[in-house]
Amino acid sequence: MKKSFLSILTAAFLLLGFVLPVHAEDSVTVSLSTDAENYKQIDTISITGTVLKGTKAGKGTNPTLQVKNSSGKTVETYQWKDDSIGVNGSISTTIKPKNYVDDTYTVRLSATGATAVSKTIVISGEEIPTTPKPDPTPTPDPGTTTPDPGTTTPDPGTTKPEPTPTPKPGDIIPKPPVNPTPPVEPSPVPNPTVKPYAPKVNTVTTVSTVITGTADAGTTVIISDRKNFRVWADANSSGVFSIELSEKLKAGTKLYATAKAGEIESDSTELVVLDATPPAAPSVNMVSDKDTKVMGSAKVGSTITIKAGNKTLATGTAANGLFSIKITSQKAGTILSITVKDAFGNISSPKKIIVLDKTAPKVLSISKVTDKVTSVTGTSEAGAKMTIKSGKKLLGSGTADKKGKFSIKIKLQKAGTVLAVTAADQAGNVSKSKTVKVLDKTAPKAPSVNAVKKTATKVTGTAEAGAKVYVKAGKKVIGSATVSKKGAYSVKIKKQKAGTKLAVYAKDQAGNIGKAKTVSVKK
């Protein structure tokens, strides 16, 4: 088909193309035009249209072109990306129908939020007769006389031109002939009698949006899985082809590529779609500062890598989709980064977890507590909450400072009382209790002393139970005895002269010495 004829038809159908009216600021409308209605398989179908969102280019509407045969089967699909939509919403593409069968086809344009529009075209396989080029040496018509080379051509200046007849009413005045537009020479095509070389196809992966490669210039490269997937494009004058994909391909899909020149097809090039999609991040169980392994699940057969910062702690394999990898115990708060690497070398995004604190703090030390102090001091883990109890009774609580020191107020406790001190960290771990007994630092009271006569051989009275009572005459201790549970005592002494002064005092079990009671020996 002549390109001049296509140009005329293109202009005509662009003028006849319909555009859906815009009813709202955000409504989506589409229009569709083809450059003809009847095509041969050797033609190129030019498709133009618009996609508008309100009055602006319809970005984000995913305009999609479908070509369906008379049975309703989709034979070709094309989708425009946002960067392929003009600022005024214009879209365009071309279709090569050389692989279509003779049939009536419906070209349908749709977009998200828009009412789809369609046009019907007819494709047949008949060749278009070419217009013969004029012979540079024209053959004279029969009956004409070829001038004798020896004769002399009359001088144009001596010949009078025929007068132009005056037209009569009703005569049709012919228009002067219009010089036809010279035909455009078609682009060179490959020799349809020579088998083309098999195309070379660049690597195709699961993230590819286009298939590229090289083939014999002008050949049609067809790529399919010999099932449901089939795309094609022509190699340019440099032998390069590029085919856009409407959807991504699955890993492991086997593709077959051939180059076709006319009806002659090359051998096929086989390739497999490679997996370039990163695996999902692993699922990881909690890890504490007491654990020595990391467990979880990931893609079967993948390699698991565990890092703390830039340091690799360990690697392992999720043989059956589960993994358990040994590591050295980590400090609470350490951030672990776990990644998955599949068989194709694709690495997942990292799964990050924080090592939990499961180690209880320790109460490192407690100062002596006496029956005369009103605070308990000591050291523990910095920031730990300290608790002091006597039995089940809470006496006081407080928090250790940054250096781990604490000082907690309590009421005076009796000597011998046992205090239990515990520490709880911010993770809720509670230490074992550390106990301390309240020391006796209170001296016993002065004993009561019964009258002592010069004939007496003992000193009696009352004092603190369990204490030891001493009797002195001057600086000399003349006797001592232990106070009974009832508080009574009896100290043996030698007879003393009347008037001798005796000092009686008590010393408790803690070694505290009380004040002395002084008595004089009577007659």
C-alpha positions in Angstrom: 0.0 0.0 0.0 1.4 3.4 -0.9 2.4 5.6 2.0 0.7 8.6 0.2 -2.6 6.7 0.3 -2.0 5.9 3.9 -1.3 9.5 4.7 -4.6 10.6 3.1 -6.5 7.9 5.0 -4.8 8.9 8.2 -5.8 12.5 7.9 -9.3 11.5 7.0 -9.8 9.2 10.0 -8.1 11.6 12.4 -10.8 14.1 11.3 -13.5 11.5 11.7 -12.2 10.1 15.0 -14.6 10.5 17.9 -13.7 11.9 21.3 -15.9 11.3 24.4 -17.1 14.5 26.0 -15.6 15.5 29.4 -18.4 15.7 31.9 -16.4 16.4 35.1 -13.1 17.8 36.1 -11.8 14.4 37.0 -13.6 12.2 34.5 -11.5 10.0 32.2 -12.3 10.0 28.5 -10.6 8.2 25.6 -10.6 8.5 21.8 -9.3 6.1 19.1 -8.5 6.4 15.4 -6.8 4.1 12.8 -5.3 5.3 9.6 -7.5 3.0 7.5 -10.2 0.3 7.8 -8.9 -2.3 5.4 -5.3 -3.6 5.5 -3.0 -6.1 3.9 -0.7 -8.3 6.0 2.3 -6.3 4.7 0.8 -3.0 6.0 1.6 -1.2 9.2 -1.4 -0.1 11.1 -1.0 3.3 12.7 -3.2 3.8 15.8 -3.6 7.2 17.5 -5.9 8.5 20.2 -6.2 10.5 23.4 -6.6 9.8 27.0 -7.7 12.7 29.2 -8.5 13.1 32.9 -10.7 16.1 32.8 -8.7 18.5 30.5 -5.3 17.1 31.4 -3.3 14.2 30.2 -4.6 11.0 31.7 -1.6 10.0 33.7 -2.2 7.0 36.0 -5.1 5.6 33.9 -3.2 2.7 32.3 -4.6 3.1 28.8 -4.6 -0.3 27.2 -5.1 -1.4 23.5 -6.5 -4.8 22.7 -6.9 -6.4 19.3 -9.5 -9.2 19.1 -10.4 -11.4 16.2 -13.9 -12.2 15.1 -14.1 -15.1 17.6 -13.4 -12.6 20.5 -9.9 -13.9 21.2 -7.3 -11.3 22.1 -4.4 -11.5 19.6 -2.4 -8.5 20.8 -2.3 -6.2 23.8 -0.4 -3.0 24.3 -0.3 -0.7 27.4 1.0 2.9 27.4 3.1 4.0 30.3 2.7 7.5 31.8 5.8 8.8 30.1 4.4 7.7 26.7 1.3 9.9 27.1 1.7 13.4 25.6 1.1 16.6 27.5 -2.2 16.9 25.7 -3.1 13.3 26.4 -2.1 12.0 22.9 -1.1 8.4 22.5 0.1 6.4 19.5 1.5 3.1 18.4 1.8 0.8 15.4 0.8 -2.8 14.7 2.4 -5.2 12.2 -0.3 -7.5 11.1 1.9 -9.9 9.0 1.2 -12.7 11.5 -2.5 -12.1 11.5 -4.9 -14.4 9.5 -7.5 -13.0 7.2 -10.3 -11.8 9.4 -12.2 -8.9 10.8 -10.6 -7.5 14.0 -11.9 -5.2 16.7 -9.4 -2.6 18.0 -10.4 -1.6 21.6 -9.0 1.2 23.7 -9.7 1.3 27.5 -8.5 3.2 30.5 -9.2 3.2 34.2 -12.4 5.1 34.9 -13.2 5.6 31.2 -15.8 4.1 28.8 -13.9 2.0 26.3 -14.1 2.8 22.6 -13.6 0.4 19.6 -13.0 0.4 15.8 -13.3 -2.4 13.3 -10.7 -3.2 10.8 -10.3 -5.9 8.1 -7.0 -7.6 7.3 -6.5 -9.8 4.2 -3.4 -11.5 2.9 -3.6 -10.4 -0.8 -0.6 -8.6 -2.2 -1.1 -5.0 -3.3 -0.2 -4.5 -7.0 2.7 -2.1 -7.4 2.5 0.8 -9.8 4.9 0.1 -12.7 7.6 2.8 -13.1 7.5 4.6 -16.5 9.9 3.3 -19.1 12.6 5.9 -19.6 12.3 5.1 -23.4 8.6 5.4 -24.3 7.3 3.2 -27.2 5.4 5.3 -29.8 1.7 4.5 -30.4 0.8 2.5 -33.4 0.1 4.7 -36.4 2.4 7.4 -35.5 5.2 8.3 -37.8 8.7 8.5 -36.4 10.5 11.5 -37.7 13.2 10.9 -40.2 16.5 11.8 -38.6 17.4 13.6 -41.8 14.4 15.8 -41.8 14.4 19.3 -40.3 12.1 20.1 -37.4 10.1 23.2 -38.1 11.1 26.3 -36.2 8.8 26.7 -33.3 8.8 30.4 -34.0 7.3 29.9 -37.5 4.4 27.8 -36.3 1.3 29.6 -35.2 -0.5 28.3 -32.1 -4.0 26.9 -32.4 -6.5 29.5 -31.1 -8.3 28.5 -27.9 -12.0 27.9 -28.7 -14.4 30.0 -26.7 -16.5 27.8 -24.4 -20.2 27.6 -25.0 -22.8 27.5 -22.4 -23.0 24.0 -20.9 -19.5 23.0 -21.9 -17.4 21.3 -19.2 -14.1 22.9 -18.9 -11.5 20.3 -17.9 -9.2 21.1 -15.0 -5.5 21.2 -15.7 -3.9 17.9 -14.8 -2.3 17.7 -11.3 1.2 16.2 -11.2 0.9 13.1 -9.0 3.1 12.8 -5.9 6.0 10.6 -6.8 5.8 7.3 -5.0 8.0 6.8 -1.9 10.4 4.0 -2.2 9.7 1.3 0.4 12.4 0.5 3.0 14.7 -2.4 2.1 13.4 -5.7 3.3 15.3 -8.9 3.9 15.7 -11.5 1.1 12.6 -13.7 1.5 14.4 -16.6 -0.1 17.3 -16.8 2.4 16.9 -18.3 5.8 17.7 -15.7 8.5 20.0 -16.3 11.4 18.5 -17.2 14.8 18.2 -14.0 16.8 20.4 -13.2 19.8 18.3 -12.3 22.9 19.6 -10.5 25.9 19.0 -11.9 29.4 15.4 -11.8 30.4 14.5 -11.8 34.1 11.4 -11.6 36.3 11.8 -7.8 36.6 12.3 -7.2 32.8 9.8 -4.9 31.2 11.3 -5.2 27.7 13.1 -7.9 25.7 16.0 -6.7 23.5 18.5 -8.3 21.2 19.8 -8.5 17.6 18.7 -10.2 14.5 19.0 -9.8 10.7 17.9 -6.3 9.8 14.2 -6.1 8.7 13.3 -9.5 10.0 10.4 -10.0 12.4 11.5 -11.4 15.7 8.9 -13.6 17.4 9.3 -14.6 21.0 6.9 -17.1 22.6 6.6 -19.8 25.2 4.8 -22.0 22.6 1.7 -21.8 24.9 0.0 -18.6 25.7 2.7 -16.0 25.5 3.7 -14.5 22.1 5.2 -11.1 21.3 7.0 -9.7 18.2 8.8 -6.7 16.7 10.9 -5.9 13.7 14.6 -5.6 13.8 15.7 -2.1 12.7 18.2 -1.3 10.0 21.0 -2.0 12.5 19.5 -5.4 13.4 18.4 -4.3 16.9 14.9 -5.2 18.2 13.1 -4.2 21.4 9.8 -5.6 22.6 7.9 -4.1 25.5 6.2 -6.5 27.9 2.7 -5.8 29.3 3.4 -7.9 32.3 6.4 -9.5 34.0 7.4 -13.1 33.3 7.7 -15.9 35.8 11.1 -17.3 36.8 11.9 -20.5 34.9 9.6 -19.8 31.9 11.2 -21.2 28.7 11.1 -18.8 25.8 11.8 -19.5 22.1 12.9 -16.7 19.7 12.9 -16.9 15.9 13.4 -14.4 13.1 11.1 -14.4 10.1 11.7 -13.1 6.6 8.6 -13.4 4.6 7.5 -17.0 5.1 11.0 -18.3 5.9 11.7 -18.6 9.6 15.1 -19.0 11.4 16.1 -21.7 13.8 14.9 -20.9 17.4 17.0 -19.5 20.2 16.0 -20.9 23.5 16.3 -19.0 26.8 14.9 -19.2 30.3 13.6 -16.3 32.4 15.9 -15.8 35.3 14.8 -15.0 38.8 15.8 -11.5 39.7 13.1 -11.0 42.3 14.5 -10.7 45.8 13.1 -13.3 48.2 10.9 -12.3 51.1 12.6 -11.2 54.3 12.8 -14.1 56.8 10.6 -14.7 59.8 12.7 -14.7 62.9 12.0 -15.9 66.5 12.8 -13.6 69.4 16.4 -13.6 70.5 17.5 -12.8 74.1 20.9 -12.1 75.7 20.8 -15.7 76.9 20.3 -17.4 73.5 23.1 -18.9 71.5 21.1 -19.6 68.3 18.8 -17.7 65.9 15.8 -19.6 64.6 13.1 -18.8 62.0 11.8 -19.6 58.5 12.7 -18.5 55.0 12.6 -19.6 51.3 13.5 -23.3 51.0 17.2 -23.8 50.3 18.1 -20.2 50.8 21.2 -19.0 52.6 20.7 -17.1 55.8 23.2 -14.4 57.0 23.2 -12.9 60.5 25.0 -9.7 61.2 25.5 -7.3 64.1 26.4 -4.0 62.5 29.0 -4.8 59.8 30.1 -7.9 61.5 28.9 -11.3 60.2 28.0 -13.5 63.2 27.0 -16.6 61.3 25.5 -18.1 58.2 23.3 -21.1 57.6 20.8 -22.7 55.3 17.0 -23.0 55.4 17.1 -26.6 54.1 13.4 -27.3 54.5 12.3 -23.7 54.9 13.4 -23.6 58.6 16.7 -22.5 60.0 18.5 -22.7 63.4 21.9 -21.0 63.3 24.4 -20.9 66.3 25.8 -17.6 67.4 27.6 -16.4 70.5 25.3 -14.8 73.1 24.8 -11.1 72.4 24.3 -8.2 74.7 20.7 -7.0 75.4 19.9 -4.2 73.0 22.1 -5.4 70.2 20.4 -5.1 66.7 20.7 -8.2 64.6 20.2 -8.0 60.8 19.1 -11.2 59.1 18.9 -11.6 55.3 18.0 -14.3 52.8 19.9 -15.1 49.6 18.3 -17.4 47.0 19.9 -19.7 44.5 20.1 -16.9 41.9 22.0 -14.6 44.2 19.0 -12.3 45.0 19.2 -10.9 48.5 16.1 -10.0 50.6 15.6 -6.8 52.6 17.0 -7.3 56.1 14.9 -8.4 59.0 16.0 -6.5 62.0 15.5 -7.6 65.6 16.7 -6.3 69.0 18.3 -8.8 71.4 16.0 -8.9 74.5 17.2 -8.5 78.1 16.4 -11.8 79.9 19.3 -11.6 82.4 18.3 -10.5 85.9 20.4 -7.9 87.6 22.4 -8.6 90.7 22.4 -6.8 94.1 26.2 -6.4 94.3 26.6 -5.1 97.9 24.6 -3.8 100.9 26.2 -1.7 103.7 25.7 -2.8 107.3 22.3 -2.0 108.7 22.0 -1.3 112.5 19.1 -0.7 114.8 20.1 2.9 114.8 20.1 3.7 111.0 17.1 4.9 108.9 18.5 4.1 105.4 19.9 1.1 103.5 22.7 1.7 101.0 24.5 -0.4 98.4 25.3 -1.1 94.7 23.4 -2.9 91.9 22.8 -2.6 88.1 22.5 1.1 87.0 18.9 2.1 86.7 17.6 -0.9 88.6 14.6 -0.5 90.9 15.6 -1.6 94.4 13.1 -3.0 96.9 13.6 -3.7 100.6 11.3 -6.0 102.6 11.1 -7.5 106.1 9.3 -10.7 105.5 6.4 -9.8 103.2 6.3 -6.2 104.4 7.7 -3.6 102.1 9.9 -1.2 104.0 11.1 1.0 101.1 12.1 1.2 97.4 14.3 3.4 95.2 16.4 3.4 92.0 20.1 2.9 91.5 21.8 5.8 89.9 24.0 5.7 86.7 26.9 4.3 88.8 24.6 1.6 90.3 24.6 3.2 93.8 21.4 3.3 95.8 20.2 4.7 99.2 16.7 3.9 100.4 15.1 5.3 103.5 13.5 2.9 106.0 12.2 3.1 109.6 14.4 2.0 112.5 14.4 -1.8 112.7 15.0 -4.0 115.7 18.3 -5.7 116.0 18.2 -9.1 114.5 15.6 -8.2 111.9 16.4 -9.8 108.5 16.0 -7.5 105.5 15.7 -8.8 101.9 16.9 -6.5 99.1 16.0 -7.2 95.4 16.7 -5.4 92.1 14.5 -5.3 89.0 15.8 -4.0 85.6 13.9 -2.1 82.9 13.1 -5.4 81.1 11.3 -6.6 84.2 13.9 -9.2 85.2 14.1 -9.5 89.1 17.2 -10.5 90.9 17.6 -13.0 93.7 17.2 -11.4 97.1 20.2 -10.4 99.1 19.6 -10.5 102.9 21.1 -8.5 105.7 20.5 -8.7 109.4 20.0 -5.6 111.4 22.9 -5.2 113.8 22.4 -4.4 117.5 24.1 -1.1 118.3 21.9 -0.1 121.3 23.5 -0.5 124.7 21.4 -2.2 127.4 20.0 -0.1 130.2 21.7 0.0 133.6 20.6 -3.0 135.7 18.5 -2.7 138.8 20.4 -3.9 141.9 19.0 -5.2 145.2 20.6 -4.0 148.5 23.9 -5.5 149.3 25.0 -6.1 152.9 28.6 -6.7 154.2 27.6 -10.3 154.8 26.2 -10.9 151.3 28.0 -13.3 148.9 25.9 -12.4 145.9 24.5 -9.4 144.0 21.0 -9.8 142.6 18.7 -7.7 140.4 17.2 -7.4 136.9 18.7 -6.5 133.5 18.4 -7.1 129.7 17.7 -10.8 129.1 20.7 -12.5 127.7 23.1 -9.8 128.7 26.0 -10.4 131.0 26.1 -8.5 134.2 29.4 -7.4 135.7 30.1 -6.2 139.3 33.2 -4.1 139.9 34.7 -2.8 143.1 36.8 0.1 142.0 38.5 -1.0 138.8 38.4 -4.7 139.7 35.6 -7.0 138.4 34.7 -9.1 141.4 32.0 -11.2 139.7 29.7 -11.7 136.6 26.7 -13.7 135.5 24.3 -14.0 132.6 20.8 -12.6 132.8 18.1 -15.2 132.5 15.4 -15.2 129.9 13.1 -13.6 132.5 15.7 -10.8 133.1 16.9 -11.8 136.5 20.6 -12.2 137.5 22.6 -13.3 140.5 26.3 -12.6 140.6 28.5 -14.4 143.2 31.0 -12.2 145.1 33.1 -12.3 148.2 31.9 -10.4 151.3 32.7 -6.7 151.0 33.3 -4.2 153.7 30.5 -1.9 154.6 30.7 1.3 152.6 32.4 -0.3 149.6 30.9 1.0 146.4 30.0 -1.5 143.8 29.4 -0.7 140.1 27.0 -3.0 138.4 26.6 -2.9 134.5 25.3 -5.1 131.6 26.9 -6.0 128.3 24.5 -7.4 125.7 25.3 -10.1 123.1 26.3 -7.6 120.5 29.0 -6.3 122.9 27.2 -3.1 123.7 28.0 -2.0 127.3 25.3 -0.1 129.3 25.7 2.4 132.0 26.7 1.2 135.5 24.4 1.2 138.5 26.4 2.1 141.7 25.4 0.8 145.1 27.2 0.9 148.6 27.6 -2.1 150.7 25.5 -1.8 153.9 26.3 -2.9 157.4 
